[in-house]
Amino acid sequence: MTYARLADDPFAAVDDALAGRADGIAAATSGSTGAPREVLVPAAAIRASATLTAARLGGEAAWLLALPADRIGGAMVVARATLAGTPLATMPAGPFTASSFAEATSRMPAGRRHVSLVPTQVRRLLADPAGRDALATFEAVLVGGAALPERDAPANLVRTYGMSETSGGCVYDGRPLDGVGVRIDPDGRILLAGPTLAAGYADGDDAGFETRDGVRWFRTSDVGERRADGRLHVLGRADHVINTGGVKVHPQRIELALERAGATAAAVVGVPDPEWGQRVVAVVEGAVDDAALAAALEGLASYERPKRIVRATVPRTAGGKIDRPAARGLASEEDR
């Protein structure tokens, strides 16, 4: 089978997959926990994802491409517009800013508009009047890739959960798209199934995919739980869990509390501790005072509260996610 690589030419790769000149696309993973891998996403999965997304959002719309097209999030924006035959606007060259977003939005046709963003982009837009006004013109703002505090959630925001192995987002606001299966193993690990699943990996190691009772599932690296209303709540990555004194701590909950206090970004990691096994340490970015941070953490359990806060820029991967190993390095340096 032939898969067109997004890394070579994302627009051509999506076009070749949808036109039948390739079996699908090869999309690089984020590499947040190791070397990036290429995921093989069949054209049928791309089509299913685009169709199910349109149905969930209430119909087709023009799209603004504000994410890198060589990653699954951006590639799916291109695919949705291509399949629907709707306009696709692009951002001006250069770094993402509120003014550049507003400029790109102003060039879009009137009518229904959709856009996919990451939390950092949303925060930048909400902090700028022009950015807020532009954001408000969209029917739906899909946000995935990381958690976003409730205070940063405009009315048109749709929280998405998914990854390259599921053709991007396949759970919207905690509810799976039609035909997408979600199950949680006893250890808390989230599994996903359905028509948006990838065929496997370019390197041939498909151990992350498994078949149970005739259903093919992808075993994610995330842990989660079902809320009382049935919605999926993602707690974070399984390998990010901190074990302190025999108690498991999920960093995402603490990071959201720190960001609610006004931190621009936060990364909570575990560093070795001779007594507790691991000690909870937070890397906090932004000019927020200690009193505000302390107040935000009061609602957490005592074992969740960071034993130390390191003031530094939160390191990021090339895909914009928190670089956990680098953050752990920053936290550990303070102990030397």
C-alpha positions in Angstrom: 0.0 0.0 0.0 1.1 3.5 -0.7 0.7 6.3 1.7 1.5 9.9 0.8 3.7 11.6 3.5 2.5 14.8 5.0 6.1 15.7 5.7 6.8 15.9 2.0 3.9 18.0 0.9 0.8 18.0 3.1 -1.6 19.5 0.6 -0.6 17.2 -2.2 -0.7 14.2 0.2 -4.3 14.9 1.3 -5.3 15.5 -2.3 -3.6 12.3 -3.5 -5.4 10.3 -0.7 -8.8 11.7 -1.5 -8.4 11.4 -5.2 -7.4 7.7 -5.0 -3.8 8.2 -6.1 -2.6 7.0 -2.7 -4.2 4.7 -0.1 -4.0 7.4 2.5 -1.6 9.7 4.3 1.4 9.1 6.6 1.1 11.5 9.5 3.9 12.1 12.0 3.0 11.7 15.7 3.8 14.6 18.1 6.8 12.8 19.7 5.9 14.1 23.1 7.2 10.9 24.8 9.9 9.8 22.4 10.9 9.7 18.7 8.1 10.6 16.3 6.5 7.8 14.3 4.5 7.9 11.1 0.9 6.8 11.4 -0.8 5.3 8.3 -4.3 6.8 8.0 -6.4 5.3 5.2 -8.5 7.5 2.9 -11.6 5.8 4.2 -10.7 6.9 7.7 -10.1 10.5 6.6 -13.5 10.5 4.8 -15.3 9.0 7.8 -13.7 11.5 10.2 -14.7 14.5 8.0 -18.3 13.2 7.4 -18.8 12.5 11.1 -17.4 15.9 12.1 -19.7 17.7 9.8 -22.7 15.8 11.1 -21.7 16.6 14.7 -21.2 20.3 14.0 -24.5 20.7 12.2 -23.3 20.9 8.6 -20.5 21.9 6.3 -18.7 25.2 6.6 -15.7 27.2 5.3 -12.5 26.4 7.2 -9.5 28.4 8.4 -6.3 26.5 8.5 -4.5 27.8 11.6 -2.6 24.6 12.4 0.4 23.1 10.6 -0.8 21.1 7.6 1.9 18.5 8.1 0.3 17.3 11.3 -3.0 15.4 11.6 -5.0 18.4 13.0 -4.1 20.6 10.1 -4.3 17.9 7.5 -7.9 17.1 8.6 -8.9 20.7 8.2 -7.6 20.6 4.6 -9.5 17.3 4.0 -12.8 18.6 5.5 -12.8 21.6 3.2 -11.7 19.5 0.2 -14.4 16.9 0.7 -17.1 19.5 1.3 -16.1 21.7 -1.5 -16.1 24.7 0.9 -13.5 27.5 1.0 -10.3 27.0 2.8 -8.6 30.1 4.2 -4.9 30.1 5.3 -3.0 32.2 7.8 -0.4 34.8 6.7 3.2 33.7 6.8 5.0 34.1 10.1 4.2 33.3 13.7 0.6 33.0 14.9 -0.7 36.3 16.4 -4.2 37.7 17.1 -3.7 40.2 14.4 -2.8 37.6 11.8 -5.8 35.5 12.8 -8.1 38.5 12.5 -6.6 39.3 9.1 -7.2 35.8 7.8 -10.7 35.7 9.2 -11.6 39.0 7.5 -10.7 37.3 4.1 -13.2 34.5 4.7 -16.6 34.5 3.0 -19.7 35.2 5.0 -21.6 32.3 6.4 -20.7 29.3 8.5 -17.1 29.1 9.6 -15.1 26.5 11.4 -11.5 26.5 12.7 -9.3 24.1 14.7 -6.9 25.5 17.3 -4.7 24.5 20.2 -5.2 26.0 23.7 -2.3 28.4 23.4 -3.8 30.0 20.3 -7.2 30.4 22.0 -5.6 32.1 25.0 -3.7 34.6 22.7 -6.9 35.4 20.9 -9.0 35.9 24.0 -6.3 38.3 25.4 -6.6 40.6 22.4 -9.8 42.5 21.4 -9.3 41.9 17.7 -8.7 38.3 18.3 -11.8 37.9 20.5 -13.9 39.6 17.8 -12.6 37.3 15.1 -13.0 34.2 17.2 -16.6 35.1 17.8 -17.4 34.9 14.1 -16.9 31.1 13.9 -19.8 28.7 14.3 -17.4 26.2 15.9 -13.9 26.5 17.3 -12.4 23.0 17.7 -9.8 22.9 20.4 -7.7 19.8 21.1 -4.1 18.8 21.9 -4.2 19.9 25.6 -6.5 20.9 28.4 -8.1 24.4 28.4 -9.4 25.9 31.7 -13.1 26.7 31.8 -12.3 30.4 32.1 -10.8 30.2 28.6 -13.8 28.6 27.0 -15.9 30.8 24.6 -19.4 29.8 23.8 -18.5 28.4 20.4 -15.7 26.2 21.6 -15.8 22.5 21.0 -13.3 20.4 23.0 -12.0 17.5 21.0 -10.0 14.4 21.9 -8.1 12.2 19.5 -4.8 11.7 18.0 -3.1 10.7 14.7 -4.1 7.1 15.2 -7.8 8.2 15.1 -7.6 10.7 12.3 -7.6 13.5 14.8 -10.4 14.3 17.1 -13.1 11.6 17.4 -14.6 12.6 20.8 -16.3 16.0 20.9 -17.2 17.6 24.3 -16.8 14.2 25.9 -19.1 12.4 23.5 -17.7 10.1 20.7 -18.7 10.8 17.1 -21.3 8.4 15.7 -19.8 5.0 15.2 -16.8 5.7 17.4 -16.3 3.3 20.4 -14.8 4.3 23.7 -14.0 2.0 26.5 -11.9 2.3 29.7 -9.8 -0.6 30.9 -9.6 -1.4 34.7 -6.3 0.4 34.8 -7.9 3.6 33.5 -6.5 3.4 30.0 -8.7 4.8 27.2 -9.3 2.6 24.1 -10.9 3.9 20.9 -12.5 2.1 18.0 -14.5 2.9 14.9 -14.2 4.0 11.3 -11.6 6.7 11.9 -8.9 4.3 13.1 -5.5 4.3 11.4 -4.3 1.2 9.6 -1.1 1.1 11.7 2.4 2.5 11.7 4.9 2.9 9.0 7.5 0.9 11.0 5.2 -2.1 11.2 5.0 -2.2 15.0 1.2 -2.2 15.5 1.2 -3.4 19.1 -1.0 -0.5 20.1 -3.9 -1.9 18.1 -5.7 -4.9 19.3 -8.9 -6.9 18.5 -11.4 -7.8 21.2 -14.6 -9.7 20.4 -14.2 -8.9 16.8 -13.7 -5.2 17.3 -10.4 -3.5 16.5 -9.3 -1.0 19.2 -6.5 1.5 19.6 -5.1 1.5 23.1 -4.2 5.1 23.8 -1.5 6.4 26.1 -4.2 8.3 28.1 -6.2 7.5 31.2 -9.7 8.7 31.8 -13.0 8.2 33.5 -16.7 8.4 32.7 -18.6 11.3 34.2 -22.1 10.8 35.7 -23.6 12.1 32.5 -21.6 9.5 30.4 -19.1 11.9 29.0 -15.5 10.9 28.7 -13.1 12.9 31.0 -9.5 12.6 30.1 -7.2 12.7 33.1 -3.9 12.8 31.2 -1.3 10.5 29.8 -0.6 7.3 31.7 3.1 7.8 31.7 2.7 11.3 33.1 1.1 10.0 36.3 3.2 10.8 39.4 3.5 8.2 42.1 4.1 10.0 45.4 4.0 8.0 48.6 2.0 5.3 46.9 -0.7 7.8 45.7 -1.2 8.4 42.0 -1.3 12.1 41.0 -2.6 13.3 37.6 -0.6 16.4 36.5 -3.4 17.8 34.3 -5.7 18.6 37.2 -2.9 20.6 38.9 -1.9 22.4 35.7 -5.4 23.6 35.2 -5.5 24.9 38.7 -2.3 26.9 38.2 -3.5 28.2 34.9 -6.8 29.3 36.5 -4.7 31.3 38.9 -3.3 33.3 35.9 -0.2 31.3 34.8 0.4 31.5 31.1 1.4 27.8 31.1 2.2 25.1 33.7 3.9 21.7 33.6 3.7 19.5 36.7 6.2 16.6 36.9 7.5 14.2 39.4 11.2 14.3 40.4 12.9 11.5 42.4 12.5 11.7 46.2 14.2 9.3 48.6 11.2 9.3 51.0 8.2 9.5 48.8 9.5 8.0 45.5 8.5 11.1 43.6 7.9 14.6 44.6 5.4 16.9 42.8 7.1 19.9 41.3 5.5 22.6 39.0 7.2 24.6 36.3 5.1 27.8 36.0 5.3 30.4 33.2 4.0 33.9 33.5 3.8 36.8 35.9 1.4 35.4 38.6 2.1 36.0 42.3 2.6 33.3 44.8 -0.5 34.2 46.8 -2.7 33.6 43.7 -1.0 30.3 43.0 -1.4 29.2 46.7 -5.1 30.1 46.6 -5.7 28.1 43.4 -4.1 25.0 44.9 -6.2 25.1 48.1 -8.9 23.1 46.4 -6.5 20.2 45.7 -5.7 17.3 47.9 -2.5 17.8 50.0 -0.6 15.2 48.1 -1.5 17.0 44.8 0.0 20.4 45.8 3.4 21.0 44.4 6.2 20.8 46.9 8.0 23.4 44.9 7.3 25.8 42.1 10.0 26.6 39.5 9.5 29.9 37.6 10.6 29.3 34.0 9.3 29.1 30.4 7.5 25.8 30.0 9.4 23.8 27.3 7.4 22.6 24.3 7.8 20.0 21.6 7.9 20.9 17.9 4.2 20.1 17.9 3.5 22.6 20.6 2.8 20.1 23.5 4.6 20.2 26.8 8.0 18.6 26.6 7.7 16.5 29.8 11.3 15.2 29.9 12.6 18.8 29.5 10.3 20.1 32.1 11.4 17.3 34.5 15.0 18.4 33.7 14.2 22.0 34.7 12.5 20.8 37.9 15.4 18.6 38.8 18.1 21.2 38.2 16.8 23.2 41.1 17.7 20.3 43.4 21.3 20.3 42.5 
